[in-house]
Amino acid sequence: IAKRRAYASTISYLTPPAENAGLYKGLQELSELVKSYQGLRENPQRGATIVNSIIATARQCNLEKDIEDLPEEEFDTKQVSLEERDTIVGKVYRRLMEIESRALPMGLHRIGVPPTAEESIATLVNIAQLDRPESGIKGLPRIIGESIGKDAETIYRNADRGILEDVEQLQALTMASRAAVRALVMESTNEEGRVAEVNPFMRDVFSFFG
């Protein structure tokens, strides 16, 4: 019995560490198509062909349930304007961002076992992105946006409408937030890739958000 106890772990009901869901299979292919479109969107032939592929792949991934007014596979986007193609791609891109950033709990919280750097980053980014108007606290993406003269509220609103430029800006704010959190977490990460000791600056920052 004593030998078995040595291999046991003590768990608790505290929030377990999380990781971003990421993209896989058809969703990853869809993400690559969106990137291709961003580089070729002004080419009337190739741009439209890529959008047709995006529509078909999005429907294969059953995203038509989540994306309003997603055209049928038979629809040829060569018949519509560049702005309309951008909106189709923008709506798909926004949905992919939501799926990719969804936090998935990684098992149970184990007492005495610190989270990995990646688990900490995913958890802290999700905490820091939230606005807390009742406490007068702005989310990290909003703070970063304001620091470069961008109105985050407009970006959020237009991104939800599928305006491609704003979806791209929202992704840039998200990536900047992750980079800022990653820089803080890595300062507290040991050689095993786990957060061993929280530096004072990181503790102060996230006590502010918490």
Secondary structure, 3 states (H helix, E strand, C coil): CHHHHHCCCCEECCCCCEEECCCCHHHHHHHHHHHHHHHHCCCHHHHHHHHHHHHHHHHHCCHHHCCCCCCCCCCCHHHCCHHHHHHHHHHHHHHHHHHHCCEEECCCEECCCCCEHHHHHHHHHHHHCCCEHHHCECCHHHHHHHHCCCCHHHHHHHHHCCCHHHHHHHHHHHHHHHHHHHHHHHCCECCCCEECCCCHHHHHHHHHHC
